[in-house]
Amino acid sequence: MDEIRDLRATMKKSFSEVDSLKRDLAMRVSEINKERDNYVNEEVLKVVSPEYLESNYNNFLGFAGTLEDFVREELSLEQKLEILVDYNINRQILEGNNGIEVKLDDIAKRKKDAKEQFKEEAVEMLGMYQTILDENQSRISLAEQDISTLSKQIEAAESKLQEIMGKDDESIAFAGRVSGKFDKAQAITSIKEQIESLKTDLENKQKELRELQLLQRKYMAELKTRKSEIETFLKQQNIYAFSRNANGDSSKVNSSENQSDEAKNPVQKQSEENVSNTSNPKRVAKSMFKDFVEASPERQRKLLGQKGNEDILKMARRLGAVDRRRLQTILNQRMDELRHSEISFVANDGTSYTVTKNAMKSLENIEKETLRAMREEIDRFNQDFSKKSIEEIEEFEAKLDYIRIGSLLSETKNWRNKKVSKWIFRKSK
Amino acid sequence: MNEKEYKENIKEIKENFMRMDKCNETLKKMIKIEKVINNEED
């Protein structure tokens, strides 16, 4: 009996201990859940924007509290995790292939800044050019006046010569009484010499003036050509550096980039209408892709360079599986057309890594050291861009074609047909 | 305008041509670079 009693007591004690452990465990689980919730809330709040919540959660607009309250109180854990998954896919794409996309993005940003700088510097330089041209025009007018005065002097001298030659002896005698020294023959010789000298001077100056006028016209035409080239180039980038007057001359500098509706080209207008007329990003992507597919191979190559990978990737992400495969085919073709079968990248330590064109189609399989060299070369070029010669820029841009297309191919290759939410986050990094 | 002033004026015009030449060449180079970095060059 005693044994049974002891056993009961032991069991009671054990049950009590288990209960205590259960309570501790429940408390710990509760603490862990709280920590997890706090962590998830903080991570979501770092990345989510009001626009994202508006687009994805109908109850956000009517919610009276702050964005933080909404995230903490209204969203379930699953919903919060879904936001983080969306954000991480976006980030993964941006940082894909060990940061190659980020580097390409750096280049796109540098180019955008450079474009604005180019506009400012070009407008300033054109202004200087115009000022010098105007000043020269005034100076040439002065030279023309001087030559005109010289012509009049010659006419006056010739008139005087005729006058003296036509005078009779009586007049000369009268003149002689006045001056006492007048000698008709000597006067004629002297005036003739003066006229000859003036004519020689006039001839030389007229010749010189013709040359100057010719040069002035040449520089005027050059200025017009440069202005037109700059205007056309900037217009292609949707930057308007000049305003037009009633005659259609683009003479004055317009600091604003916001062009009037009339100034926009038809493609640009259509494109904006497409965007404003539809809130369906897939339809916009489809329309962009249609334009891309219908462009010539050369134009496609230029578009790839001009648009930047981020825009192409955004478009590609909204395409269906068939269009995405078509995009892959086009990208493969554009890569095949590039001139060199191998390209080299130099790391900061001077080591050179050579990659074949085919290998560039699968950046994800390229060795890390080579990718590092790629990133380092892009960084070096970006840092020293202002010191580069045109030839160096051309060489680098040619190399970039391989990286751009390679990166696009790798990024788009493995996408699944995941439903894509609206990609509006507070920060991309 | 006397002869000295005339010569000064012509000298200044010629120097201005040199300045315009520099402006023109700089603009050409700037346009070329922009075209290269924006894939506008053939």
Interface residues (C-beta under 8 A of the other chain):
Chain A: K111 A114 K115 F118 E121 A122 M125 L126 M128 Y129 I132 L133 E135 N136 R139 I140 L142 A143 Q145 D146 T149 K205 E208 L212 L215 Q216 Y219 E222 L223 R226 E229 I230 F233 Q236 Q237 E298 R301 K302 L304 G305 Q306 I390 I393 E394 E397
Chain B: M1 Y6 N9 I10 E12 I13 K14 N16 F17 R19 M20 D21 C23 N24 T26 L27 K28 K29 M30 I31 K32 I33 E34 K35 V36 I37 N38 N39 E40 E41 D42
